[in-house]
Amino acid sequence: MRRNQEFAQIESQRDSVNDSQGALAANDNEAYRFVARNQLDLDYWQARMKAYEDYIESLKRDQARLAKRALEGNRTGIGGQVIQAVAIKAALGN
């Protein structure tokens, strides 16, 4: 909504400029600044989403590694059996 308001202000300014070259140039500069701010925000958002995706993939790899270790762990002791049961339940629950 904020961006829409900013763009509406730039459009309003453009409508009120008439034929003044200086005012047209100032309005063009505002439009370029608006576009540049939007591009910076988009670049930041994309980098942030990539970081989140990488983090999620890392967590998935860790989960798979831990589940495998739990399933292949000590099967003779009660602790190993409990860990196996918990790992299987968690894997099947997701």
Secondary structure by P-SEA (a helix, b strand, c coil): caaaaaaaaaaaaaaaccccaaaaaaaaaaaaaaaaaaaaaaaaaaaaaaaaaaaaaaaaaaaaaaaaaaaacccccaaaaaaaaaaaaaaaac
